[in-house]
Amino acid sequence: MSILRINILLRINVLRREATQASAQRQHLRIQYDKMYLARGVASLFNMAAVEVDSQCRYHETSAAYVLPKANDIIEQDRLDAQAAAIVEMIGGFPLLASLRTLDNISKAVDVGCGTGVATIQIATVLPSATIYGLDLTPVPEALKKIVPGNIVWAQGNALDVDYNQPGSDVMSREIFNPGELDYIFGRMLFLGINNWPKYFSITSNAMRSGGIIEHQDLDWKFYRVGTSECVSDDWEWHKAIVSGAKQSGLSTTSGSDAAPLMKSSGLEVLSVQTFEFSFVPSSKTPKSQAMGRYVQAKLVPQYPELLRKMLGANGITGEKLEKLTKACLHDITSEEGVHQKYTVTIARKP
């Protein structure tokens, strides 16, 4: 076993001991999260060093709603890890805004669309006696599976495939989404992966026990001026085209702000709704969103040409027209400091 691998394992063991000794105070838990994320970053470096990097990103089959590369693509793993860190800073230094310590006897939770497993690890650290499922369309990195907390169960699948009228034999139907069993459901940045939100919240509501909590963190697609709700994207031709393309694919462009009414329609009691600025360009006016702006420019903007190609292609836009809209898009999303999308965190409870 390599020295790097041994150091990683030792670091994870230290973090486990620290997590079990953590007090209920919010600030102390933030420290544990920071340390755990650092460990995850080291694990990511180990994984990247151990696997030959393929410069060609791998995408889901065309039948999948998700239009960015697969989470087990090396470049996409790096992007998702950077995004997770930026989101934590943006929402105040704590990745989960639900007050989990107010729940009694938490034994089962799921991170839907877990990606590289960052949030799954954080949830498992806070809830060491609970079984935490990490669910995604693609498997998490193999190297990560060997060094994470033992209360995590990784699963592959699409939550929308759960059918309570015809239960299947897969892990989602057999274990994760059994009616009335889940204590906590977490989902973050699912707007490119879910193409039927009423069904999603119906499935998750059915799977929750009475008193269970669901936390949904997601984006709306409109762009706004820094520190305001002044929309700047209504007249952008490329934005109109991509919204139309999203509808063609069954995707919602308001999956953040629509979560609360959809949760209510599924029989859930909405506890809180908080909105944050998901900056595309850093601004001194929004310090907590500066890391997000840096992440977007470095990691997300390079993905936009391919994202536009896939989404606008649904409307038959190709060739010179696609090139023109892509150029306009890359200009607009970097046109002024603090230009942002709204990131909404919605927390609800099952009565």
Long-range contacts (C-beta under 8 A, 24 or more apart in sequence): 4-46, 4-49, 5-46, 7-42, 8-39, 8-42, 8-43, 8-46, 8-147, 9-147, 11-39, 11-42, 12-39, 12-147, 12-148, 12-149, 15-39, 15-125, 16-125, 16-128, 16-149, 19-125, 19-126, 19-128, 20-128, 24-101, 26-94, 29-94, 29-126, 30-93, 30-94, 32-125, 32-126, 33-88, 33-93, 33-94, 33-95, 33-122, 33-125, 34-93, 36-121, 36-122, 36-125, 37-84, 37-85, 37-88, 37-118, 37-122, 40-81, 40-116, 40-117, 40-118, 40-121, 41-81, 41-85, 43-143, 43-144, 43-147, 44-77, 44-78, 44-81, 44-116, 46-143, 47-77, 47-141, 47-143, 47-144, 48-74, 48-77, 48-78, 50-143, 51-143, 57-306, 59-306, 59-310, 60-137, 60-138, 64-137, 64-158, 64-193, 65-192, 65-193, 65-194, 65-195, 65-249, 65-250, 65-251, 66-137, 66-192, 66-193, 67-192, 67-249, 67-307, 67-310, 67-311, 68-192, 68-303, 68-307, 69-303, 70-137, 70-138, 71-115, 71-116, 71-136, 71-137, 71-138, 71-140, 72-138, 72-139, 72-140, 72-141, 77-116, 77-141, 78-299, 79-299, 79-300, 79-303, 80-115, 80-116, 80-118, 81-116, 81-118, 82-295, 82-298, 82-299, 83-189, 83-295, 83-299, 83-300, 84-115, 84-116, 84-118, 84-119, 85-291, 85-295, 86-291, 86-292, 86-294, 86-295, 87-188, 87-189, 87-217, 87-292, 87-343, 89-288, 89-291, 89-292, 90-276, 90-277, 90-278, 90-279, 90-288, 90-289, 90-291, 90-292, 90-343, 91-217, 91-274, 91-276, 91-288, 91-343, 91-345, 92-288, 95-119, 95-122, 96-122, 96-123, 96-126, 96-186, 96-215, 97-215, 97-272, 97-274, 97-345, 97-347, 98-184, 98-186, 98-213, 98-215, 98-347, 100-126, 100-127, 100-184, 100-213, 103-183, 103-184, 103-211, 103-212, 103-213, 104-211, 105-183, 106-130, 106-183, 106-184, 107-131, 107-183, 108-133, 108-181, 108-182, 108-183, 108-184, 109-133, 109-182, 109-183, 109-184, 109-185, 109-186, 110-134, 110-135, 110-176, 110-177, 110-182, 110-184, 110-185, 110-186, 111-135, 111-186, 111-187, 112-159, 112-185, 112-186, 112-187, 112-190, 112-204, 113-137, 113-187, 113-188, 113-189, 113-190, 113-193, 114-140, 114-154, 115-140, 116-140, 116-141, 116-144, 117-141, 117-144, 117-148, 117-152, 117-154, 119-186, 119-188, 120-148, 120-152, 121-148, 121-149, 121-152, 123-184, 123-186, 124-148, 124-149, 124-151, 124-152, 125-149, 127-151, 127-184, 130-183, 133-175, 133-176, 135-159, 135-172, 135-176, 137-193, 159-194, 159-200, 159-203, 159-204, 160-194, 160-195, 160-196, 160-199, 160-200, 160-203, 162-203, 162-207, 164-203, 164-206, 176-207, 177-203, 177-204, 177-206, 177-207, 178-207, 179-206, 179-207, 180-206, 180-207, 180-208, 180-209, 180-210, 181-207, 181-209, 182-207, 182-208, 182-209, 182-212, 183-208, 183-209, 183-211, 183-212, 183-213, 184-212, 184-213, 184-214, 184-215, 185-212, 185-213, 185-214, 185-215, 186-214, 186-215, 187-214, 187-215, 187-216, 187-217, 187-218, 188-216, 188-217, 188-218, 189-217, 189-218, 189-219, 190-216, 190-218, 190-255, 191-218, 191-219, 191-221, 191-251, 191-252, 191-253, 191-255, 191-256, 192-251, 194-251, 194-252, 194-255, 195-249, 195-250, 195-251, 196-250, 197-252, 197-255, 197-258, 197-259, 197-262, 198-262, 198-265, 198-266, 201-259, 201-262, 201-263, 201-265, 201-266, 201-268, 202-266, 204-266, 205-263, 205-266, 205-267, 205-268, 205-350, 208-268, 208-350, 209-350, 210-350, 210-351, 211-349, 211-350, 212-349, 212-350, 213-271, 213-347, 213-348, 213-349, 213-350, 214-263, 214-268, 214-347, 214-348, 214-349, 214-350, 215-345, 215-346, 215-347, 216-259, 216-263, 216-345, 216-346, 216-347, 216-348, 217-256, 217-343, 217-344, 217-345, 217-346, 218-255, 218-256, 218-259, 218-343, 218-344, 219-255, 219-256, 219-278, 219-341, 219-342, 219-343, 219-344, 220-253, 220-254, 220-255, 220-256, 220-257, 220-341, 220-342, 220-344, 221-246, 221-253, 221-254, 221-341, 222-253, 222-341, 222-342, 223-280, 223-332, 223-333, 223-339, 223-340, 223-341, 224-277, 224-339, 224-340, 224-341, 224-342, 225-336, 225-338, 225-339, 226-277, 226-279, 226-283, 226-285, 226-286, 226-336, 226-337, 226-338, 226-339, 226-340, 227-277, 227-285, 227-286, 227-338, 232-339, 233-332, 236-328, 236-329, 236-332, 237-325, 237-328, 238-308, 238-325, 238-326, 238-328, 238-329, 238-332, 239-329, 239-332, 241-312, 241-315, 241-317, 241-325, 242-308, 242-311, 242-312, 242-329, 244-315, 245-311, 245-312, 245-313, 245-314, 245-315, 245-317, 246-311, 248-314, 248-315, 249-311, 249-314, 256-342, 256-343, 256-344, 256-346, 257-342, 257-344, 259-344, 259-346, 260-346, 260-348, 263-346, 263-348, 264-348, 267-350, 267-351, 268-348, 268-349, 268-350, 268-351, 269-348, 269-349, 269-350, 269-351, 270-346, 270-347, 270-348, 271-347, 271-348, 271-349, 272-345, 272-346, 272-347, 273-344, 273-345, 273-346, 273-347, 274-344, 274-345, 275-342, 275-343, 275-344, 275-345, 276-342, 276-343, 276-344, 276-345, 277-338, 277-340, 277-342, 277-343, 278-340, 278-341, 278-342, 278-343, 279-338, 279-339, 279-340, 280-333, 280-334, 280-339, 280-340, 280-341, 281-333, 281-334, 281-335, 281-336, 281-337, 281-338, 281-339, 282-337, 282-338, 283-337, 283-338, 284-337, 285-337, 285-338, 286-338, 286-340, 289-338, 289-340, 293-338, 296-333, 297-334, 301-330, 301-333, 301-334, 304-329, 304-330, 304-333, 305-330
